[in-house]
Structures are given as C-alpha cells and as structure tokens.
Amino acid sequence: MKQILAIQRDPTLSDAEKAVKRQALMSGKWASPATGGEEQKEETKSEPENELAGTLQCSICHELCNRPVTAICQHNFCLKCFQDHINKSKKKCCPTCRTEFSAKFCANPRINTALAVAIRAFKIGAPVNSNKPFERIKDSDRPDEAFTTDRAVRAGRANAASGRIMVSIPNDHFGPIPASADPRGTGIKVGEWWKDRLDCRQWGAHFPHVAGIAGQSNAGAQSVVLSGGYEDDRDEGEWFLYTGSGGRDLSGNKRTNKVQSFDQTFENMNKALKLSCLKGLPVRVVRSFKEKRSAYAPSDDTPVRYDGVYRIVRCWRKPGTQGPLVCRYLFVRCDNEPAPWSSEDTGDRPSAGAQLPAEALEEMKLADRGQVFSMCDKPWWGWLADKEEWGWTKPPPESQHRPAGESSGPKTARKRLSEQEKALREFACGICKKTVVNPVSTPCGHNFCKSCLDERFAGVADEIAGGGSAVGVRSMRARKQLKPCPVCATDLMEFLRSAQVNRDMAEVVRKLQESVRQAKADAEAAAAADGEEAGGDKAEEEEQDESEADKPEEESTEAESAQAEEALNAAPLAGPDSTDSALVAHQMETSAQASPAKGPNRGDATSRCPPETKALIEEFSDFDAGLIEALLEQEDGDVAAVKYALRKMRAQVEAEAKKRQKQTQLTSGDKATAVNGQARAKRARNA
C-alpha cells in the first residue's frame, strides 16, 4: 500500500505511467531484476511508437494497440486484451468509462483496419530492433582479413566475418573495376586470384561469398561464379553455358542440395541475368577450383580467379539433366585483357559473321515453348571501333545504393509519401468519401463523419407508431425504426443514441495529415537534390516521347477539384442510393486527379499505354482509364493489387444496386399491406 501511495505522489509521472507502475506492482513484476526492465524497454521503442503511444494507447495494457479494436464508446483496445477482459469479467463493460457492451460485439469484435494501416504507415523507415543485441562493425573499422568473432559456431572460415572492402565501388557496380576505385591504383586485373570467396569479396570481383549470382531483378546481374554447382554447366573458356539458380529444396537449414526437384523460372537472380542479356550489360566472371569438369578452372594454388568480363547473348529454358526445367545462359567473353589461358597478348576481338557455338544451338532447339531471348541490337557494353576496345556505348547504370549518412533519395521519399497517403485514404467517410472530420467508428467497423451520420438519419425517428386509423380497430404497438449502416446495412439505431466522436482517431488523422505534408516536402527536397521534378517518376527510356495532351497536375488542380466537389454535392446525403452516388462521385474525383485527358481521347491514350494497362482497361471497361492508370502508379505497377481494388469497387456498386432493388420490393410490399388493411377496415365498417 505504501508503494502505491508513493507512485501516486510522484509528480514526475503521468497518469498513464502511474497506471503501468501500479499494474506492474500488483502483478508481482516489482520483484524482477532491474536490468532489462521497463526502462530498457522504453529505450528500445522506435520513434513512431513513441509518437503514437499517447494517441492509440490500449485502455487495458497501456501500450500501443496491436490489432486495434474500437468499442462503441470510441475507446481503443488490443484485440487480445479485449478478449481477455471479456472472458475474465462478469460485467461486459468498458474498463475506462463503464459503458456496457452488447453480447454481439463481445462475441465478434471487429479490428479497426484504418487504425492498423495508420500504425503501419507511421512505422515505415523505423529501425527494426533485434532480439539479440550485437554490435555492427563499420567497414572502415574491419581488419584487412576475414576474422571470426565470439558468435562463430564453427572454427576456421566457415563462420568468419568479412574483412574490410578494399575497393570504393558499390555492390551493384557493372563492368570491370577501374583503377580509380582500387587503393593500389591498378584496378582488378584479369588473372588476379584470392585464396577464398571472402577475399574475393573484399576486392569487389564478386560480393556474395556464398551465392553464385550477384544482381538485382530490376537492374541486372553484375557477376557470377563458376564453381561446379550444377552438372548442366559447360565451360569452353571464351564461352560457357551457365545454369540459373533455384529449383532445389533448401527448406529447413539446408545450405545446398544437389537434387533438382522443381522447375526454375525467370525470377529473382534468374531475372537479373535475363535483364543483363536483354540489355547487353557486362558481367564479371570468377572461376573457382571447385569446378572439376572444366579445363579452364583454376588450380588449387589459385583457388578463386577473376577471368574478365562476359556478355550474355542468349538465354532460354530447357529440361535439365534431372528432368525439371532449368534456365540456361550463353556467356561470351568480351574483355580488353587476354584470358589467363590465352597465349595472345591482346584481348577479345569481335569477328565479322561470328556464329554461335553448335552446342548452344542444339540446346536452343529444346527450349521450352521455343522461347529464346536474345541480346538487343545496341548493347550497353560493346565494341568501340574508334578506340578499338570494349567499352560502354551508353552511360553505365546508376547505382541504387547510397553511402551511409546520405539521403535515401526521391524514390524512397515518394514511397513513404505514397504509404502515408494510402493510410490517410483508409480514413475516408463512408458517406461523403472525404477524410473524416470528428470521426465516429461504428460497431460494424466503418468510419463516418459525425455530421454526415447525423444528417443521414436526421429525419428518421427511433420508433414509429403502428396500426390503422379505423374506429374500433385495435392499434398496433410502437415499432422500432431501423437505421442501417450506409455501407453494410447493419442496424445502428442503438449505437446512434449515444454515438460519440473518436478523439484518438481524430488525433491520428491529424498526425497523418501533418506527416503527408512533411513527406511531400521531403520528396520535393530529395527530387531537387537529384535534379528531378518533385513527384515525377524518372523515365527508364529517354527515347519515349511524352504526349502533348499530358498537362502538369498543378495547372488543372482547381478545375478538377471544383468538378469533383460538384459531383459530391449532387449526391444526396439520405436515401437508398446515396452510397452509390457518393461512390461514383469518388471515382470521378479520382479519375479527374489521375487523367486530365479523357473522354473522346480515351482510345488514343489507351494505345500509348503499356500492355498491362491496356489489358486492365479492356477488362474493366466500366471504369475510367485515368483511374486505372492512377491506381497502377499508386501501387507501383502491382497489377494484382489494382485488380483487387477495381473488383472491390465494382462489388460495392453491385451491392448497392441489389440493396436498392430490395428496398423497392419492401416499399411496394408495405404499400400492398396498407391497401389490404384499408380494404379490411372498409369491409368491417360496411358490416
């Protein structure tokens, strides 16, 4: 009791902190060691969690809500905390305001997905805390050789950590390593060797010390290693046939598996190799002494050797030796330095009318569905006739990695802005389709503006008197008037009697709006720093001509907003078809923001769209093309997500149509019942 009084008298603690300490004291946590306790837990909280802790705080555990549930009294709880409270309490009521919960709500509480999305949006970019604390060593502080730490399970280099990276190139650098990136001032020469893959990594020839392919599916592959991992590989020095990755069961703790159990596909690293093939990008090739079937593999004295730059001229899929399909790549050498096995003093030279190897042509005849992908006519890495050497015919691809401490760039800033805006759209009112003002969360899990909900049911009484007006006919007792939810038709009559504004949700909406404004400013600053236009996507191909019909978004914002506002004002706030009208108006508003050029120019705009966009426009012809393009841009080209959103919108419209039809039938039935009652009353008077 003295400890509780001491907590209550402590002026440095807030009410929430006092409640947490009282709960810890009553549950016996006061006897636990101080190390690693609440103070350490508070320190490990991320900044977004601290920002939302006072807003979306569970009324039971006083922590940030996990799977938030909003009660009819507008207090928020964790789903597990709410279920435990209901199961343990005799009286089903809110622990904060003592509002009683209905049996239906207690049996099936709904997670407030809008709050869950908001919490997730605030956590974007926050560092993930590891369960096991460890110290990350900076590259500049690492030794020159690979080393082992106390965390190593096995001796030797099996669990060794990489030494310092010697070269000053990013992990996604294409082509040879120049002298400017080498501290020795020579660059990585053909024939240079290392004792293992860890040392090879330090000098940038091939960064992954286990994986055989280094690359990114959206950029291409930078390097590969020939180490005898696949029996389908064939090495002929100046050219070789390389097998892609995948197709093997590595579940559990398996590091390798020689059995090919399923087909390989052009995904992940295989897609990176395919992209390098299509663009004609240079790929560094490293050979390992573990390749025992090749005459060009290094000996045990030079275990890992750099053999120069190759290009992938063809790629395809064919049945492998074990049966399942494998991805195959034809590499051809194109380096300015002579190969380690060559007796010539010059590098590779392009020969006029050179034919592909006969072995590769035979394999291509077995390609799956006859699909063989070829290198483009103007490869990025080609022969420069004026200099008589191999080099870049186009500017090399820019690195996607940034040094530590630099800005994450406009792409990351735009992604954060997109996530924040997506979270803000989750708080759209189910009636006016705008961001909620003085939000109210219904028991069915939908959010509305308090004013919109009041105006919707302004003329609807809670009860209506029944019965006829005939003399001598007994009146029916009062009948409860249904007040269906504008979205799902759940009866809200009992809820609306004491509906209150959800202050926590209003605060979250306010913080989201501030975060969106800040994210826009960050995106503009990052774009300005990179020489881009704020909010614009950088084109992958400079040859694509922009349409003259496309206008800057800023020039037409006012006219589009006025048009959308007129559409929203035209939709009635009450009546059976108000939700349908608001939904159509919302689609009009989104379309206006996404596509200024529409109407008769739809066919021309469609002809300029990518194939995925054309297919979506044809499949969902009842939606505006501009809306579909805006959704694709918002979802970063995710066709499946856009299809889901469009199908959901179509289903909502169909549901509203069925609802109107049902209400029409009920209205006609009530009229028929009234006519029959009047007829019976008339017959009774005549009798």
N, C-alpha and C positions, 0 to 999 in steps of 0.2 A: 504494500500500500504506500509506503514511503517513497519507493522508486517511482510509482505512478504519479504521486504528487510532485516529485522532483521534475518529472518530464513535463507536467502541466505548467509548472512555474518557470520553465526555461524560456526566456524571451527571445532566444536566438532561433528557435524552431518555429516553423509554420504549423498550421493545423494539420496538414497532410503528413508532415514529418512526425508530429506528435502521435498521430494515429498509427503510423508504421511502427514507431518505437513501442507504443503500448501493445500492439499486436504481437511484436517480437517478444516482449516481456512475458505476456500471458501464454505464449506457445512454448516457452522454455528456451528460446534461442539466445537469451541473455547469458546462458551458461557456456555457449560455444566460444572457441578461441577468437580473439580479436583479429588475428591475421586472416586476410582473405574474406572479411565480413562485409557489412553493408557499405563501409567507406570505400573499400576496394571495388565493390560492385558499382557504386556511384561513379567512380573514376573511369570504369571501363565503358560506361554508357556513351553512345555516339551522340554527336551534336543534334541530329534530328530528333532522337528520342528525348533528349532534354528539352527540346523546343516544344514538343507535343505532350510531354509528361503532365504539365499542368492543365492541358486542354482536354485531351482524350484519356483521362485517368479512370481506371476501373474503380467503381464505388466500393468494391469489396477488398481487392488486393492492393489498391492504390498504386498500381503500376500502369504503364502504357497498355491500352487494351489490345489483347490478342484475340483475333476473330470477334470484333466488337458486335454486341447486341444492344439495340436501343429499346428501352422499355417504353410503355405508354406514357410514363411520367417524364420521358425525354432524358433519363439518366442512362449512362452507358456502362456496360459490363463486359468482361471477358466471357466468352461462351462457356468455358469450363467453370469459371467462378459462379456464373449464374446458375448452371445446372447443379453444382454442389450446394449452393444456397437453397435452391428449391427442394432438393432431396432431403436436406437436413432440417429445414424449418417446418414447423407445423403450420404457421400462418404464412401464406404465399403473398408476401408484400415486399416493396422496395426497402432495402436496408437504410436508405437515406431519408426518404420522405414518407415512408409507411403507406404508400399507395398500393392498394390491393391489385394483384394480377389475376387475370381471368384464367380459368383452367386450360382453355385452348392455347393461350400464349405460353403458359408454363410447360405444356406438353410439347410445343413445337415453336421454340423461339427462332426468329429469322436473323441471320447475320446481316449487318448493315454493310453491304458491299461498297457503298460510296466511301464510308469511313476507312474501310480496308484499303481501297485504292489510294486514298489520300495519305495514309501512313506509308504505303509502299513508295509513293511519289516523293515524300519527304526523305526517304532513306536512300534515294539514288545518289551515288557518289560517296556515301558514307563508308568508312573503312570497316571491314568485317573483322570482329575480334576473334582471335583463335582461342580454343580451349586450353592449349598448351602454350604458355609464354616462351618465346625464344627470341634471340637477338639476331636480326637480319644484318649481315655484314655487307657494307658497301663495297662496290667493285674496286674502288681506289684503296680500300683497306685490306684487300685479299692478298695473300702471298703470290709469288710468281709461279708456284707449282700447286697442283691439286693436293688437298690436305683432308685429313679426317678429323672429326670432332667427337665429343662425348656421345653424341646422338647416334653415331655409326653402330650398326648392329654387327656387321661383318668386318673382318680385318682386310688390309690391303686397299685396293681402289674400288672394291665392289660398292661401298657406300661412301666414297670420297666426294668431297665438295670441290667444285671447280675453282681453279685459281683465277687470278686477275685476267680480264680480257685485254690482250695486248694491243689490238688494232682499234682504231677510232671509227668504226663503221657500225651502223645499226644492224639489228638482226635480220632485217628484210632488205639488205643491200644486194643488188643484182650485179652480175658480171665479175670480172677479176677484181682483186683487192689492190688498189693503187698504192704507189709509194707514199703518197701524201697521208695515207691512213696507217702506215707502218712506222713505228718508232725508229726502226733501223734505216728508214728511207729507201728501201729497196722494193717493197711490196712482196706479196706472196708469189714466189716463182714456181713454175711447173717443175715437178720432181721433188719439191720440199716435202719432208716426211716428219712424222712425230711418233712417239712410242705408243700412244693410245689415242682414243677418241676424245678424252678430256683435254689433252694437249692440243689436239686439232681444233677443238672448240675455242681455246684461248686465242688462236691466231685467225679465227673467223672463216676458215675454209668451209666448215660445216658446224653450225652451232649446236644442234641437238646431239647429246652424247649417247643416246640410245636409239632414237628414231632414225630411219634411213632416209627420210624425206624432210627437207626444211622448206616451208612455204605457207601461204595463206590462200584459202579458196577464192578470195576476192581480188587477189593481187598476182598470184603466180608462185612458182617454186624457185628458190634461189640455189639449192644444192641438193645432191643425192650422194649416197654411199653405196658402192658395190661390195657387199660382204657375204655373198652366198646365202642369203636368207631364203630365196625362192629357187626351186630347182628348174623353173622355166626360163631363168635368165640365160642369155647367151652373149658372151663378151668377145668381140673381134678387134679390140683396140680402138681404131678410128671410128668404129660404130659398135653399138651394142643394143640388144633388146632387153628392156627393163620391165619388170613386173611391178604393178602398183601395190598398194597396201590394203589390208583388210581381208575379209573372207575367212578369218580364223577365230576360233572361240578363245577369247582371252578373259573369260569370266573368272570370278574369284580373285586369286592372287597370281594368276599365270602371267609370266612375262613374255614367254614365247610359246608357240605351238606350231608344229610342222604340218598339221593336218588341215587341209582346205575344206571347210565344212559348208560354206555358202558362197554365193556369187559376190564378186567385187562390183562396185558401182563407182561412177564418176562423182564422188562426193569427198569432201574434206581434202586430204592431201592428193588424192587422185584428181580431184577437180583443179587443184593448184597446178599439177603437171599438165593437165589438159589446157589450161589457160596459157601456160608458157608455150605450149605447142601452137596454139592458135595465133598468138601474138609474135612468136619467134623470139622469145626472150632468152638470154644466155643462162645456162645452168652450170654451176661449178660441179665437177665430178671428183669424188675422192674414192680411191680403191683401198680395200683392206686385205690383209694377208689371209683372212678367214675364207676368202673366195678360193677354193681349192680346184675348181674346174676350169679356170682361166689361165692361159699362158701369159696374160698381161698383168696379173695380180702381183703386188709386191711380195718380197720375201720376208722371212721372219726378222731379218736385220733392219728392214724399213717397214714396220708394221702398217702404218697408215700414211698414204701418199696422195698428194694433190696432183691430178693429171690434167688440169686445164678446164677450158670452157667448151661446152657442147650445146647444140640446139636440138629440140625435139621436132622432127619433121613430120612424123605421123603418130597417131595413137588410135587404138581400137580395143574392142573386147572380143575374146575368143575363149572356147573351152580350154581349161588348163590341163596339165598332166593328170591331176587328180579328179578331173570332171567338172567342177564348178567354173563359171566364167571368171576370167581374170582380165584386168586392164593391162594393156601392153603399149609400150612406148619405144619408138625408134630414135635413139640418140645418135647424132653425127657430130664429130669434132670440128670446131671452128675457132682455133686459138692461134694467136700470133707466135707463140713459142713452140718449139718442137716437142713432140711427145717423149716421155722418158725412155721408151723402147726404140725410138727412131734414130737412125744414123744420119739424118739430114740436119743441116744447121738452120733451116727455116721452118716456119710454122706451116699450118694447113693453107692450101690454096684451092679456091673454087675451080672446078673443072667444067668446061662447057659440055652440056649434054650428059651430065653425070646421071647414071641410073641408080635406083635404089637397090640394095642388096637383094639377091634372089631369095635368100631365106626369109627376109621380111615380106617380100611379095607373096610368097607361098602362104605365110601366116595370114596376110590380109584377105586372102580368098576365103578363109574360115571365119572371118569377122562376123560377130553377132548381128543379124539383120542386114549384113552388108554395109554397116556404118563404119567408115574410116574418116577420121578427122585429120585435115592437112594444115600445114603452116600457111599463113597468109602470104600474099604475093609481095608485100612490102614489110618484111620482118623488122622488128626493132633493133636486132643485132644482125648486121650484115657486112658484106664486103664493100669497103670504101675504095673505089677504083682510083681516085685521085691520090690517096695516101698509100694505096696498095697494102692495106692491112684491114683486119676485122675491127669493127667499132660500132658505136651507136649511130643508127640512121635517124633516130628520134631522141628527144630528151629522155634519159632514163626515168623509170617510175620513181615518184617521190616516196620517201619513207613514211610509213604510218606510225612509227614510233617517235616519241619526243624525249629528249633528255629530262632527267629528273629535275623538278622545280619549274619547268616551263608550263605554259598554259596547255590545256588538253585540246585546244583547237576549236574551230567553229563546228565541226561535226558533232563532238561531244556536247557542246553547248546547245546545239539545235536539238539533240536527242533529249537532253534534260528539259528543254523548253517544251518539247512535244509531250513528254510524260507528265509534266505539270499541267499542261492544257488538257490532256486526256483525263487527268484526275479531276480537274475543275468541271469538265463536262458531265462527270458522274453525278454532280450535284445540280442537275437540271430539274426544274419543277416539272411535274407530270402534267401540268395544265398549260402553263404559258411557255414551257420549253426553254426558259431562260434560267440563269443562275439563281438559285433560291435566295429569297430575302425573308428574314425571320422564318427559318425553315421549321417544318413540322414533319417528324418521321412517324408514319402510321404503323400499326401492328403488322400489316402485311409487308412491310419493308420498303415502302415507297416514300419519296420525299416531295413535299409541296411547299409553296409559299403560304404563310398563314393567311394573307389577304386573298390569295387565289382560292384557297379552300373555303374560306368564309363566304366569298362571293358566289362560289359554285352552288352552295347549299343555302343561300340567303333566304329563298322563298319556300323552303321545304321545312315543314313542321316535324317535330319528333313523333307526334301521334295525330291521327285523323279520326273523326267520328264516323262510325259506320251505320248501316241500317237505312230504311226507307222513310218517307215522309207521310205515308198513308195513315189515316186515322184508325186506331185500333190495332195497328201492326207494331209489334214489339221492336224497339231499336236494337241494333247490334252494338256490342260494346266497342270501345275505342280500339283502333288498330294501329300497331307500330308502323311508322313510315321508314322504309329502307333508304339509307344514304350510301349508295355503292361507291367504292373507290374508283376514281376516274381511270385507273389503269387496269385493275384486275377484278373489279366488281365485288370486292369483299365489303361487307356491311360495316360502316364506320359510325353508325348512329351513337353507340355508347361511347366510343372514343372521342367524338366531336363535342360531347357535353363538357369535357374538361381538357380539351386539347391545349397544350402549352408549347411555346417556342423552345426549340432545342438550342440552348445557348452555346453548348460545346460545339455543335455542328456549325453554328454561325461563326464562331471563332476560327474553326478550321477553314471555312470558306474564305474568311478574311485573310488568313495567313497564306492560303493558296493563291489568292489574287495578288498579294504582295510578292510571293515567290515567282509567279508568272511574269510580273513586271521586272523583277530583278533578273530572271532568266533571259528575258528579251534584251535587256541592257547588256548582259554578259555575252549573248550571242552576237549582238552588233559589235561589241568591242573586239571579240575574237575574230569576227569576219573582217573587221577593219585592219586588225593586226596582220591577217593573212592576205590582205589585198582583195577580199571578196566582198560582195554586196551582202549586207545583213539580211538573213532569212533566205538567201538564194542558194540553190544546190549547184555545185560545180559540175559542169558537163564533162562526161567521160571522153567524148569525141568532139574536137573543135570543128570538124567538118560539117556537123549538123547545123543547118540554117534555122534560125528562130523565126517563127511565124510573125508577120506584121500585125496579125489580128490580136496577138497577145499584148496586153497593156499592163503597165505597173499596177500592182494591187492598190497602191496609195491613191491613184487618180480616181478610182471608181468606188472607194470605200463608202463615201457619203451617200451616193445614189443607191448602192446596194443595201445599205442599212435602212434607208427610207423605204425601199421596196419590201424588204423583209418585215419592217415594222407595220406597213400597211397590211401585209398578209396576215400578220398575227392579230392586228386589231379587227380584221374582218372575221376572224374565227370567234364564234360565240363562246362565252365562258360557261354557259349552262346548256343543258340539253344533251341528248344521247349521242350526238355526233361531234361534240366539241373536241374530244381527244383526237379523233380522226383529222379534223380540220387543223388542229394545232400541229399534228404530226406532219401533214402536208406542208404547212407553213414553215415548219422547221426544216424540211427537205428543201424548200425554196430558198430559205436563208442560207443553208449550207451550199447549195448549188451556186447562188449568187456570189458567195465569197470565193468559190473554187474556180468558176469558169465564167469570165466576162463575155466570152464569145459563145453564144448558144443560139438555139432556135434554128433558122434555116441553114446555118453553117455547121450543123452537127455532123453531117456526112464528111465534110472537109476535115473537121477536127478529128473524127474517128480514123480517117485514112492516115493521119500523121502519128497515130498512137502506136505504141509497141504491141506485139501480138497478144500479150497477156491482157492488156487493157481492152483491145478490140474484142477478145473473147468474153470478157466481163460485160462490156456494153451490149453485146448481142444477147447474152444470157439474161441480163436484167434490163431489157429494153424499156420497161416501165419507169426506170429511174433516169435522171439526167446524167449525161456523160460527164459533165463537170463535177458532179457529186462523186462519181466513181473515181475519177482521176484524183480528186482531193483526198478520198479515203485511201487510195493506193499510196499517195505521198505521205499521208499521216502514218500509215502502218509500215513505212519503209519498204514498199513493194511486196508485202506479205499477201499473196492472193487469197490464201485460205482464210485469213482474218477478215479481209474485205467481203468475201462471200458470206461469211457468218453474219457480219453486220447487216448486209443487204437482205439476207434471208430473214433476219430478226425483224427488220423494219417492215418487210412485206408481210410477215406473220402478224405483226401488230395491226396493220391496216385491215387484213382479212378478219382478225378477231373483232375489230371494231364494227366491221360490216355485219358479221354474224350477230353481234350484240344489238345493233340497231334493228336487225330483222326480228330478233327475239322480242325486243321491247315493243315493236309494232304489233306482233302477234298478241302479246299480253294486253296491249291497249285495246285492240279490236275485241279480245275476249272479255275485257271489263265492260266495254260498251254493250256487247251482246247480253252479258249478265244483267246490266242495268235495264235494258229493254225488256228482258224476260220478267224482271221484278216489277216493272211498271205494269206489264200486262197482267201479272197475277193480282196486283193491287186493284187494277180496274175491274177484273172479274169478281174480286171479293166485294167491291162496292156495289156492283150490279146485283150480286146475290143478296 
